[in-house]
Amino acid sequence: MKIGFIGLGKLGKEAAEVMSEKYYVEGYDIVDVQTKYFSVVNTLEDVCRDKDLIFVAVPTPHDPLYDGKEPTSHLEPKDFDYSIVKGVLTNLNNFINKNQLVILISTVLPGTIRREFEPLIKNYRFIYNPYLIAMGSVKYDMVFPEMVIIGTEDGSHTTDAKILKDFYVTITDVNTRYEIGTWDEAESIKIFYNTFISTKVALVNMIQDVAEKLGNINVDVVTGALERSTKRIVSARYMKSGMGDGGSCHPRDNIALRYMAKNLGLGYDLFDSIMTAREKQAENLADRLVQLQNEYNLPIVILGKSYKPNVDIVDGSTSYLTGHFLNKKGKNFIFDQNIGKAIYLISHRNEFNGFQFVDGSVVVDMWREFERKNNNIIVIKYGNTRK
């Protein structure tokens, strides 16, 4: 198998060097790049010639003002610049054919490939394969990745996905995990992986700020206790999306911490963003229910009014919060009744699988786990928008 590698920058060059330990590799870049591990050719045509896999690792830069060396929060949000990627993908049509597989590894926002890149791809096969590699540890991250992300058009395990997986099996650790989804899901895995890290860093550094402002706190004692909390914080818990955070503790704690952030003069309020997101997510759900009511002309029923299953506490209930926004939009609803044909929101996980929905009902499944027993109802898996 012969490999072409386009884009030999700070990450691409080392990634290509790892591949060259097992495969014949030729690389190409618009600037002069020196390496002893593989040949660097002079043209895009040369790097494509007779190659089985062609990796594209060109930049998707931001404006230099957004590089993070100076404050950016006051600037207008901007997407990445995709012009370099689009130029390469367009030009590749001149030099390759359907027998060759192009693999894009550059970071893009969710939806970009389907909207911006797919129309450019004419004469070759394509997969999206973003990397989770970091400066200073590129080669290690290539061999021992957190996971290998593979995006296909419809998320299926295609022949091309298998070819790429079989390729990585030869250069990565035997325990490597493979995650295969749509282009959009692969884009999302990469970008939200990074933002999870940013959020964690912001949170632990906020504890550091509190220690500096308040006194009598060693931040390492606090974060050490949290990092050893492997039941909920450092675990797979709370990684199933559905209804928002609820109960009489979590929302209240964030409200109180907003006060603390202001009182200590931290200069920022992460908790305000968390609470705003919680409320907006509930309003987005209410908007969806209104949309369905306008479409089907049916009443709305919310199944599960407490903040979680098997308790009767409604403090911090996101079902109530969703109902608040329904009322605000002039829409009536009821809780926990079977009124026949209606729009039913399943807000509690694993509690309403035995509920007898009548023909013609619309079931909004927040957890995407409802076991359909009646084919004459419409089931909407909230959050799953695969075509």
Buried (B, 14 or more C-beta within 10 A) or exposed (E): EBBBBBBBBEBBBBBBBBBBEEBBBBBBBEEEBEBEBBEBBEEBBBBBBEBBBBBBBBBBEBEEEBEEEEEBEEEEEEEBEBEBBBEBBBBBEEBBEEEBBBBBBBBBBBEBBBEBBEEBBEEBBBBBBBBBBEEEEBBEBBEEBEEBBBBBBEBEEBEBBEBBBEBBEEBBEEEBEBEBBBBBBBBBBBBEBEEEEEBEEEBBEBBBBBBEBEEEBEBEEBBEEEEEEEEEEEEEEEEEEBBBBBBEEBBEEBEEBBEBBEEEEBEEBBBBBBBEEBBEBBBEBBEBBBEBBEEBEBBBBBBBBBBBEEEEEBEBBBBBBBBBBBEEEEBEBEBBEEEEBBBBBBBBBEBBEEBEBEEBBBBBBBBBEBEEEEEEBEBBBBEEEEE
